[in-house]
Amino acid sequence: MRSPVALFGAFLRGTFGLPKPDKRAVDRVKDLARAALRTSSDTAFAVNEIACNDPGCPGIETVILVMEPGRKTRALKIAKPLDEVAEQDILAALEG
């Protein structure tokens, strides 16, 4: 029988033995995203680190959801662990 990770592909950190990301690291990436996107204070962000065992995946990636009032939620995917994300990565994800 295949493992649940192999069957379902991607899982958020904090599940299946992966440690939860540090709140400061999440807040740092949210601040970087807010600065890069030049959004208003009413824009909400959700930042998650996802582990994927599929051969086509980068292994661990950071996903930033951008939730602006009146607009469709956007997902920015960065093929790096949360702790390695820089503002340049967010800008590149916006272009891609």
Jmol script that loads the backbone (N, CA, C; Angstrom):
load data "model"
ATOM      1  N   MET A   1       0.841  -1.187   0.000  1.00  0.00           N
ATOM      2  CA  MET A   1       0.000   0.000   0.000  1.00  0.00           C
ATOM      3  C   MET A   1       0.883   1.246   0.000  1.00  0.00           C
ATOM      4  N   ARG A   2       0.500   2.250  -0.758  1.00  0.00           N
ATOM      5  CA  ARG A   2       1.262   3.495  -0.841  1.00  0.00           C
ATOM      6  C   ARG A   2       1.007   4.328   0.405  1.00  0.00           C
ATOM      7  N   SER A   3       2.001   5.117   0.752  1.00  0.00           N
ATOM      8  CA  SER A   3       1.858   5.985   1.923  1.00  0.00           C
ATOM      9  C   SER A   3       0.871   7.103   1.625  1.00  0.00           C
ATOM     10  N   PRO A   4       0.257   7.702   2.680  1.00  0.00           N
ATOM     11  CA  PRO A   4      -0.656   8.828   2.455  1.00  0.00           C
ATOM     12  C   PRO A   4       0.018   9.988   1.738  1.00  0.00           C
ATOM     13  N   VAL A   5       1.310  10.203   2.000  1.00  0.00           N
ATOM     14  CA  VAL A   5       2.020  11.303   1.340  1.00  0.00           C
ATOM     15  C   VAL A   5       2.081  11.052  -0.156  1.00  0.00           C
ATOM     16  N   ALA A   6       2.377   9.812  -0.553  1.00  0.00           N
ATOM     17  CA  ALA A   6       2.446   9.492  -1.973  1.00  0.00           C
ATOM     18  C   ALA A   6       1.073   9.600  -2.629  1.00  0.00           C
ATOM     19  N   LEU A   7       0.026   9.215  -1.896  1.00  0.00           N
ATOM     20  CA  LEU A   7      -1.309   9.262  -2.466  1.00  0.00           C
ATOM     21  C   LEU A   7      -1.833  10.672  -2.646  1.00  0.00           C
ATOM     22  N   PHE A   8      -1.571  11.534  -1.698  1.00  0.00           N
ATOM     23  CA  PHE A   8      -2.159  12.864  -1.736  1.00  0.00           C
ATOM     24  C   PHE A   8      -1.208  13.945  -2.212  1.00  0.00           C
ATOM     25  N   GLY A   9       0.075  13.669  -2.345  1.00  0.00           N
ATOM     26  CA  GLY A   9       1.012  14.633  -2.912  1.00  0.00           C
ATOM     27  C   GLY A   9       1.499  15.689  -1.955  1.00  0.00           C
ATOM     28  N   ALA A  10       0.748  16.739  -1.752  1.00  0.00           N
ATOM     29  CA  ALA A  10       1.228  17.895  -0.993  1.00  0.00           C
ATOM     30  C   ALA A  10       0.501  18.010   0.341  1.00  0.00           C
ATOM     31  N   PHE A  11       1.242  18.359   1.358  1.00  0.00           N
ATOM     32  CA  PHE A  11       0.663  18.572   2.682  1.00  0.00           C
ATOM     33  C   PHE A  11       1.261  19.820   3.293  1.00  0.00           C
ATOM     34  N   LEU A  12       0.448  20.526   4.058  1.00  0.00           N
ATOM     35  CA  LEU A  12       0.922  21.705   4.751  1.00  0.00           C
ATOM     36  C   LEU A  12       1.844  21.299   5.871  1.00  0.00           C
ATOM     37  N   ARG A  13       2.770  22.154   6.187  1.00  0.00           N
ATOM     38  CA  ARG A  13       3.633  21.938   7.338  1.00  0.00           C
ATOM     39  C   ARG A  13       2.787  21.830   8.591  1.00  0.00           C
ATOM     40  N   GLY A  14       3.287  21.113   9.564  1.00  0.00           N
ATOM     41  CA  GLY A  14       2.543  20.926  10.794  1.00  0.00           C
ATOM     42  C   GLY A  14       1.708  19.657  10.723  1.00  0.00           C
ATOM     43  N   THR A  15       1.684  19.020   9.575  1.00  0.00           N
ATOM     44  CA  THR A  15       0.954  17.789   9.372  1.00  0.00           C
ATOM     45  C   THR A  15       1.949  16.697   9.004  1.00  0.00           C
ATOM     46  N   PHE A  16       1.669  15.473   9.411  1.00  0.00           N
ATOM     47  CA  PHE A  16       2.486  14.328   9.042  1.00  0.00           C
ATOM     48  C   PHE A  16       3.951  14.496   9.415  1.00  0.00           C
ATOM     49  N   GLY A  17       4.227  15.054  10.590  1.00  0.00           N
ATOM     50  CA  GLY A  17       5.582  15.096  11.109  1.00  0.00           C
ATOM     51  C   GLY A  17       6.416  16.296  10.716  1.00  0.00           C
ATOM     52  N   LEU A  18       5.977  17.122   9.798  1.00  0.00           N
ATOM     53  CA  LEU A  18       6.740  18.316   9.455  1.00  0.00           C
ATOM     54  C   LEU A  18       6.503  19.362  10.539  1.00  0.00           C
ATOM     55  N   PRO A  19       7.552  20.022  11.012  1.00  0.00           N
ATOM     56  CA  PRO A  19       7.358  21.032  12.064  1.00  0.00           C
ATOM     57  C   PRO A  19       6.593  22.242  11.543  1.00  0.00           C
ATOM     58  N   LYS A  20       5.805  22.854  12.424  1.00  0.00           N
ATOM     59  CA  LYS A  20       5.089  24.075  12.052  1.00  0.00           C
ATOM     60  C   LYS A  20       6.105  25.186  11.823  1.00  0.00           C
ATOM     61  N   PRO A  21       5.860  26.053  10.846  1.00  0.00           N
ATOM     62  CA  PRO A  21       6.785  27.162  10.617  1.00  0.00           C
ATOM     63  C   PRO A  21       6.729  28.164  11.774  1.00  0.00           C
ATOM     64  N   ASP A  22       7.831  28.815  11.979  1.00  0.00           N
ATOM     65  CA  ASP A  22       7.934  29.834  13.011  1.00  0.00           C
ATOM     66  C   ASP A  22       7.048  31.019  12.650  1.00  0.00           C
ATOM     67  N   LYS A  23       6.268  31.521  13.607  1.00  0.00           N
ATOM     68  CA  LYS A  23       5.367  32.654  13.361  1.00  0.00           C
ATOM     69  C   LYS A  23       6.128  33.868  12.850  1.00  0.00           C
ATOM     70  N   ARG A  24       7.331  34.086  13.371  1.00  0.00           N
ATOM     71  CA  ARG A  24       8.125  35.235  12.900  1.00  0.00           C
ATOM     72  C   ARG A  24       8.484  35.098  11.431  1.00  0.00           C
ATOM     73  N   ALA A  25       8.780  33.864  10.996  1.00  0.00           N
ATOM     74  CA  ALA A  25       9.107  33.633   9.582  1.00  0.00           C
ATOM     75  C   ALA A  25       7.890  33.887   8.701  1.00  0.00           C
ATOM     76  N   VAL A  26       6.717  33.443   9.147  1.00  0.00           N
ATOM     77  CA  VAL A  26       5.477  33.681   8.410  1.00  0.00           C
ATOM     78  C   VAL A  26       5.199  35.185   8.332  1.00  0.00           C
ATOM     79  N   ASP A  27       5.319  35.878   9.464  1.00  0.00           N
ATOM     80  CA  ASP A  27       5.082  37.323   9.482  1.00  0.00           C
ATOM     81  C   ASP A  27       6.074  38.066   8.602  1.00  0.00           C
ATOM     82  N   ARG A  28       7.325  37.605   8.573  1.00  0.00           N
ATOM     83  CA  ARG A  28       8.347  38.229   7.723  1.00  0.00           C
ATOM     84  C   ARG A  28       7.951  38.133   6.257  1.00  0.00           C
ATOM     85  N   VAL A  29       7.484  36.949   5.826  1.00  0.00           N
ATOM     86  CA  VAL A  29       7.093  36.764   4.430  1.00  0.00           C
ATOM     87  C   VAL A  29       5.832  37.576   4.116  1.00  0.00           C
ATOM     88  N   LYS A  30       4.895  37.655   5.062  1.00  0.00           N
ATOM     89  CA  LYS A  30       3.707  38.497   4.853  1.00  0.00           C
ATOM     90  C   LYS A  30       4.119  39.959   4.664  1.00  0.00           C
ATOM     91  N   ASP A  31       5.049  40.439   5.475  1.00  0.00           N
ATOM     92  CA  ASP A  31       5.526  41.821   5.346  1.00  0.00           C
ATOM     93  C   ASP A  31       6.222  42.042   4.010  1.00  0.00           C
ATOM     94  N   LEU A  32       7.020  41.063   3.583  1.00  0.00           N
ATOM     95  CA  LEU A  32       7.688  41.167   2.280  1.00  0.00           C
ATOM     96  C   LEU A  32       6.655  41.231   1.157  1.00  0.00           C
ATOM     97  N   ALA A  33       5.629  40.387   1.256  1.00  0.00           N
ATOM     98  CA  ALA A  33       4.585  40.361   0.225  1.00  0.00           C
ATOM     99  C   ALA A  33       3.821  41.679   0.188  1.00  0.00           C
ATOM    100  N   ARG A  34       3.487  42.200   1.358  1.00  0.00           N
ATOM    101  CA  ARG A  34       2.759  43.474   1.414  1.00  0.00           C
ATOM    102  C   ARG A  34       3.593  44.582   0.772  1.00  0.00           C
ATOM    103  N   ALA A  35       4.894  44.614   1.052  1.00  0.00           N
ATOM    104  CA  ALA A  35       5.778  45.636   0.475  1.00  0.00           C
ATOM    105  C   ALA A  35       5.926  45.435  -1.034  1.00  0.00           C
ATOM    106  N   ALA A  36       6.108  44.193  -1.472  1.00  0.00           N
ATOM    107  CA  ALA A  36       6.311  43.917  -2.893  1.00  0.00           C
ATOM    108  C   ALA A  36       5.067  44.243  -3.707  1.00  0.00           C
ATOM    109  N   LEU A  37       3.895  43.943  -3.136  1.00  0.00           N
ATOM    110  CA  LEU A  37       2.641  44.169  -3.853  1.00  0.00           C
ATOM    111  C   LEU A  37       2.083  45.574  -3.668  1.00  0.00           C
ATOM    112  N   ARG A  38       2.634  46.294  -2.688  1.00  0.00           N
ATOM    113  CA  ARG A  38       2.152  47.639  -2.360  1.00  0.00           C
ATOM    114  C   ARG A  38       0.632  47.633  -2.153  1.00  0.00           C
ATOM    115  N   THR A  39       0.190  46.731  -1.296  1.00  0.00           N
ATOM    116  CA  THR A  39      -1.241  46.578  -1.040  1.00  0.00           C
ATOM    117  C   THR A  39      -1.699  47.453   0.112  1.00  0.00           C
ATOM    118  N   SER A  40      -3.001  47.600   0.192  1.00  0.00           N
ATOM    119  CA  SER A  40      -3.578  48.366   1.297  1.00  0.00           C
ATOM    120  C   SER A  40      -3.583  47.513   2.563  1.00  0.00           C
ATOM    121  N   SER A  41      -3.850  48.157   3.670  1.00  0.00           N
ATOM    122  CA  SER A  41      -3.834  47.459   4.956  1.00  0.00           C
ATOM    123  C   SER A  41      -4.981  46.464   5.096  1.00  0.00           C
ATOM    124  N   ASP A  42      -6.012  46.558   4.254  1.00  0.00           N
ATOM    125  CA  ASP A  42      -7.114  45.608   4.355  1.00  0.00           C
ATOM    126  C   ASP A  42      -6.902  44.342   3.523  1.00  0.00           C
ATOM    127  N   THR A  43      -5.750  44.223   2.872  1.00  0.00           N
ATOM    128  CA  THR A  43      -5.406  42.997   2.156  1.00  0.00           C
ATOM    129  C   THR A  43      -4.892  41.978   3.170  1.00  0.00           C
ATOM    130  N   ALA A  44      -5.410  40.753   3.073  1.00  0.00           N
ATOM    131  CA  ALA A  44      -4.996  39.673   3.973  1.00  0.00           C
ATOM    132  C   ALA A  44      -4.071  38.712   3.226  1.00  0.00           C
ATOM    133  N   PHE A  45      -3.161  38.114   3.971  1.00  0.00           N
ATOM    134  CA  PHE A  45      -2.222  37.155   3.410  1.00  0.00           C
ATOM    135  C   PHE A  45      -2.270  35.874   4.226  1.00  0.00           C
ATOM    136  N   ALA A  46      -2.124  34.756   3.545  1.00  0.00           N
ATOM    137  CA  ALA A  46      -1.930  33.468   4.207  1.00  0.00           C
ATOM    138  C   ALA A  46      -0.647  32.889   3.628  1.00  0.00           C
ATOM    139  N   VAL A  47       0.260  32.474   4.484  1.00  0.00           N
ATOM    140  CA  VAL A  47       1.542  31.941   4.046  1.00  0.00           C
ATOM    141  C   VAL A  47       1.674  30.517   4.572  1.00  0.00           C
ATOM    142  N   ASN A  48       1.929  29.585   3.663  1.00  0.00           N
ATOM    143  CA  ASN A  48       2.089  28.182   4.031  1.00  0.00           C
ATOM    144  C   ASN A  48       3.286  27.590   3.317  1.00  0.00           C
ATOM    145  N   GLU A  49       3.887  26.631   3.969  1.00  0.00           N
ATOM    146  CA  GLU A  49       4.965  25.855   3.363  1.00  0.00           C
ATOM    147  C   GLU A  49       4.390  24.482   3.074  1.00  0.00           C
ATOM    148  N   ILE A  50       4.573  24.019   1.854  1.00  0.00           N
ATOM    149  CA  ILE A  50       3.991  22.758   1.417  1.00  0.00           C
ATOM    150  C   ILE A  50       5.106  21.805   1.003  1.00  0.00           C
ATOM    151  N   ALA A  51       4.999  20.563   1.461  1.00  0.00           N
ATOM    152  CA  ALA A  51       5.939  19.515   1.066  1.00  0.00           C
ATOM    153  C   ALA A  51       5.257  18.637   0.027  1.00  0.00           C
ATOM    154  N   CYS A  52       5.962  18.354  -1.047  1.00  0.00           N
ATOM    155  CA  CYS A  52       5.400  17.545  -2.129  1.00  0.00           C
ATOM    156  C   CYS A  52       6.402  16.464  -2.515  1.00  0.00           C
ATOM    157  N   ASN A  53       5.943  15.221  -2.574  1.00  0.00           N
ATOM    158  CA  ASN A  53       6.816  14.109  -2.950  1.00  0.00           C
ATOM    159  C   ASN A  53       6.719  13.751  -4.425  1.00  0.00           C
ATOM    160  N   ASP A  54       5.884  14.428  -5.174  1.00  0.00           N
ATOM    161  CA  ASP A  54       5.744  14.173  -6.596  1.00  0.00           C
ATOM    162  C   ASP A  54       7.041  14.565  -7.299  1.00  0.00           C
ATOM    163  N   PRO A  55       7.527  13.769  -8.241  1.00  0.00           N
ATOM    164  CA  PRO A  55       8.785  14.106  -8.926  1.00  0.00           C
ATOM    165  C   PRO A  55       8.778  15.458  -9.632  1.00  0.00           C
ATOM    166  N   GLY A  56       7.609  15.965 -10.012  1.00  0.00           N
ATOM    167  CA  GLY A  56       7.529  17.252 -10.693  1.00  0.00           C
ATOM    168  C   GLY A  56       7.532  18.447  -9.758  1.00  0.00           C
ATOM    169  N   CYS A  57       7.499  18.188  -8.459  1.00  0.00           N
ATOM    170  CA  CYS A  57       7.467  19.271  -7.471  1.00  0.00           C
ATOM    171  C   CYS A  57       8.874  19.652  -7.023  1.00  0.00           C
ATOM    172  N   PRO A  58       9.020  20.866  -6.502  1.00  0.00           N
ATOM    173  CA  PRO A  58      10.343  21.292  -6.031  1.00  0.00           C
ATOM    174  C   PRO A  58      10.731  20.687  -4.681  1.00  0.00           C
ATOM    175  N   GLY A  59       9.894  19.863  -4.085  1.00  0.00           N
ATOM    176  CA  GLY A  59      10.160  19.316  -2.758  1.00  0.00           C
ATOM    177  C   GLY A  59       9.392  20.108  -1.721  1.00  0.00           C
ATOM    178  N   ILE A  60       9.913  21.263  -1.352  1.00  0.00           N
ATOM    179  CA  ILE A  60       9.213  22.159  -0.437  1.00  0.00           C
ATOM    180  C   ILE A  60       9.043  23.494  -1.134  1.00  0.00           C
ATOM    181  N   GLU A  61       7.820  24.011  -1.098  1.00  0.00           N
ATOM    182  CA  GLU A  61       7.576  25.320  -1.679  1.00  0.00           C
ATOM    183  C   GLU A  61       6.751  26.156  -0.718  1.00  0.00           C
ATOM    184  N   THR A  62       6.860  27.460  -0.890  1.00  0.00           N
ATOM    185  CA  THR A  62       6.090  28.407  -0.094  1.00  0.00           C
ATOM    186  C   THR A  62       4.966  28.936  -0.973  1.00  0.00           C
ATOM    187  N   VAL A  63       3.762  28.936  -0.428  1.00  0.00           N
ATOM    188  CA  VAL A  63       2.598  29.451  -1.143  1.00  0.00           C
ATOM    189  C   VAL A  63       2.057  30.636  -0.352  1.00  0.00           C
ATOM    190  N   ILE A  64       1.911  31.760  -1.032  1.00  0.00           N
ATOM    191  CA  ILE A  64       1.368  32.975  -0.421  1.00  0.00           C
ATOM    192  C   ILE A  64       0.027  33.257  -1.078  1.00  0.00           C
ATOM    193  N   LEU A  65      -1.039  33.238  -0.276  1.00  0.00           N
ATOM    194  CA  LEU A  65      -2.355  33.617  -0.781  1.00  0.00           C
ATOM    195  C   LEU A  65      -2.551  35.098  -0.517  1.00  0.00           C
ATOM    196  N   VAL A  66      -2.950  35.817  -1.552  1.00  0.00           N
ATOM    197  CA  VAL A  66      -3.194  37.262  -1.457  1.00  0.00           C
ATOM    198  C   VAL A  66      -4.693  37.466  -1.594  1.00  0.00           C
ATOM    199  N   MET A  67      -5.316  37.977  -0.532  1.00  0.00           N
ATOM    200  CA  MET A  67      -6.770  38.140  -0.493  1.00  0.00           C
ATOM    201  C   MET A  67      -7.106  39.623  -0.359  1.00  0.00           C
ATOM    202  N   GLU A  68      -7.358  40.235  -1.512  1.00  0.00           N
ATOM    203  CA  GLU A  68      -7.691  41.658  -1.562  1.00  0.00           C
ATOM    204  C   GLU A  68      -9.206  41.814  -1.670  1.00  0.00           C
ATOM    205  N   PRO A  69      -9.789  42.715  -0.894  1.00  0.00           N
ATOM    206  CA  PRO A  69     -11.236  42.921  -0.966  1.00  0.00           C
ATOM    207  C   PRO A  69     -11.687  43.234  -2.396  1.00  0.00           C
ATOM    208  N   GLY A  70     -12.737  42.528  -2.835  1.00  0.00           N
ATOM    209  CA  GLY A  70     -13.287  42.777  -4.163  1.00  0.00           C
ATOM    210  C   GLY A  70     -12.528  42.137  -5.305  1.00  0.00           C
ATOM    211  N   ARG A  71     -11.457  41.387  -4.998  1.00  0.00           N
ATOM    212  CA  ARG A  71     -10.664  40.741  -6.049  1.00  0.00           C
ATOM    213  C   ARG A  71     -10.577  39.247  -5.770  1.00  0.00           C
ATOM    214  N   LYS A  72     -10.340  38.489  -6.807  1.00  0.00           N
ATOM    215  CA  LYS A  72     -10.164  37.046  -6.675  1.00  0.00           C
ATOM    216  C   LYS A  72      -8.850  36.764  -5.937  1.00  0.00           C
ATOM    217  N   THR A  73      -8.855  35.783  -5.049  1.00  0.00           N
ATOM    218  CA  THR A  73      -7.655  35.407  -4.310  1.00  0.00           C
ATOM    219  C   THR A  73      -6.588  34.910  -5.278  1.00  0.00           C
ATOM    220  N   ARG A  74      -5.366  35.386  -5.075  1.00  0.00           N
ATOM    221  CA  ARG A  74      -4.226  34.967  -5.899  1.00  0.00           C
ATOM    222  C   ARG A  74      -3.301  34.088  -5.074  1.00  0.00           C
ATOM    223  N   ALA A  75      -2.688  33.120  -5.719  1.00  0.00           N
ATOM    224  CA  ALA A  75      -1.703  32.263  -5.063  1.00  0.00           C
ATOM    225  C   ALA A  75      -0.352  32.485  -5.724  1.00  0.00           C
ATOM    226  N   LEU A  76       0.622  32.864  -4.921  1.00  0.00           N
ATOM    227  CA  LEU A  76       1.994  33.030  -5.411  1.00  0.00           C
ATOM    228  C   LEU A  76       2.786  31.824  -4.918  1.00  0.00           C
ATOM    229  N   LYS A  77       3.382  31.075  -5.830  1.00  0.00           N
ATOM    230  CA  LYS A  77       4.139  29.876  -5.470  1.00  0.00           C
ATOM    231  C   LYS A  77       5.620  30.142  -5.661  1.00  0.00           C
ATOM    232  N   ILE A  78       6.380  29.838  -4.609  1.00  0.00           N
ATOM    233  CA  ILE A  78       7.827  30.049  -4.627  1.00  0.00           C
ATOM    234  C   ILE A  78       8.491  28.723  -4.287  1.00  0.00           C
ATOM    235  N   ALA A  79       9.344  28.244  -5.164  1.00  0.00           N
ATOM    236  CA  ALA A  79       9.970  26.933  -5.015  1.00  0.00           C
ATOM    237  C   ALA A  79      11.143  26.981  -4.033  1.00  0.00           C
ATOM    238  N   LYS A  80      10.854  27.442  -2.823  1.00  0.00           N
ATOM    239  CA  LYS A  80      11.852  27.542  -1.759  1.00  0.00           C
ATOM    240  C   LYS A  80      11.163  27.332  -0.424  1.00  0.00           C
ATOM    241  N   PRO A  81      11.918  26.866   0.554  1.00  0.00           N
ATOM    242  CA  PRO A  81      11.352  26.829   1.907  1.00  0.00           C
ATOM    243  C   PRO A  81      11.068  28.246   2.408  1.00  0.00           C
ATOM    244  N   LEU A  82      10.134  28.350   3.308  1.00  0.00           N
ATOM    245  CA  LEU A  82       9.701  29.634   3.872  1.00  0.00           C
ATOM    246  C   LEU A  82      10.867  30.488   4.357  1.00  0.00           C
ATOM    247  N   ASP A  83      11.811  29.878   5.051  1.00  0.00           N
ATOM    248  CA  ASP A  83      12.927  30.625   5.629  1.00  0.00           C
ATOM    249  C   ASP A  83      13.860  31.234   4.592  1.00  0.00           C
ATOM    250  N   GLU A  84      13.779  30.771   3.339  1.00  0.00           N
ATOM    251  CA  GLU A  84      14.671  31.264   2.290  1.00  0.00           C
ATOM    252  C   GLU A  84      14.018  32.288   1.362  1.00  0.00           C
ATOM    253  N   VAL A  85      12.738  32.553   1.556  1.00  0.00           N
ATOM    254  CA  VAL A  85      12.008  33.462   0.660  1.00  0.00           C
ATOM    255  C   VAL A  85      12.498  34.895   0.854  1.00  0.00           C
ATOM    256  N   ALA A  86      12.774  35.568  -0.268  1.00  0.00           N
ATOM    257  CA  ALA A  86      13.192  36.966  -0.275  1.00  0.00           C
ATOM    258  C   ALA A  86      12.202  37.767  -1.125  1.00  0.00           C
ATOM    259  N   GLU A  87      12.256  39.088  -1.002  1.00  0.00           N
ATOM    260  CA  GLU A  87      11.337  39.942  -1.765  1.00  0.00           C
ATOM    261  C   GLU A  87      11.466  39.696  -3.268  1.00  0.00           C
ATOM    262  N   GLN A  88      12.670  39.444  -3.753  1.00  0.00           N
ATOM    263  CA  GLN A  88      12.876  39.175  -5.187  1.00  0.00           C
ATOM    264  C   GLN A  88      12.091  37.949  -5.625  1.00  0.00           C
ATOM    265  N   ASP A  89      11.990  36.935  -4.742  1.00  0.00           N
ATOM    266  CA  ASP A  89      11.238  35.716  -5.062  1.00  0.00           C
ATOM    267  C   ASP A  89       9.756  36.037  -5.228  1.00  0.00           C
ATOM    268  N   ILE A  90       9.235  36.904  -4.375  1.00  0.00           N
ATOM    269  CA  ILE A  90       7.823  37.287  -4.447  1.00  0.00           C
ATOM    270  C   ILE A  90       7.570  38.070  -5.738  1.00  0.00           C
ATOM    271  N   LEU A  91       8.456  38.993  -6.061  1.00  0.00           N
ATOM    272  CA  LEU A  91       8.316  39.761  -7.310  1.00  0.00           C
ATOM    273  C   LEU A  91       8.363  38.840  -8.525  1.00  0.00           C
ATOM    274  N   ALA A  92       9.255  37.853  -8.506  1.00  0.00           N
ATOM    275  CA  ALA A  92       9.346  36.901  -9.614  1.00  0.00           C
ATOM    276  C   ALA A  92       8.071  36.060  -9.712  1.00  0.00           C
ATOM    277  N   ALA A  93       7.496  35.667  -8.581  1.00  0.00           N
ATOM    278  CA  ALA A  93       6.248  34.884  -8.580  1.00  0.00           C
ATOM    279  C   ALA A  93       5.095  35.712  -9.149  1.00  0.00           C
ATOM    280  N   LEU A  94       5.117  37.014  -8.932  1.00  0.00           N
ATOM    281  CA  LEU A  94       4.084  37.887  -9.487  1.00  0.00           C
ATOM    282  C   LEU A  94       4.144  37.921 -11.001  1.00  0.00           C
ATOM    283  N   GLU A  95       5.353  37.869 -11.548  1.00  0.00           N
ATOM    284  CA  GLU A  95       5.531  37.927 -12.995  1.00  0.00           C
ATOM    285  C   GLU A  95       5.214  36.601 -13.664  1.00  0.00           C
ATOM    286  N   GLY A  96       5.357  35.507 -12.908  1.00  0.00           N
ATOM    287  CA  GLY A  96       5.172  34.165 -13.469  1.00  0.00           C
ATOM    288  C   GLY A  96       3.819  33.728 -13.421  1.00  0.00           C
TER     289      GLY A  96
END
end "model"
wireframe off; spacefill off
backbone 0.3
color backbone group
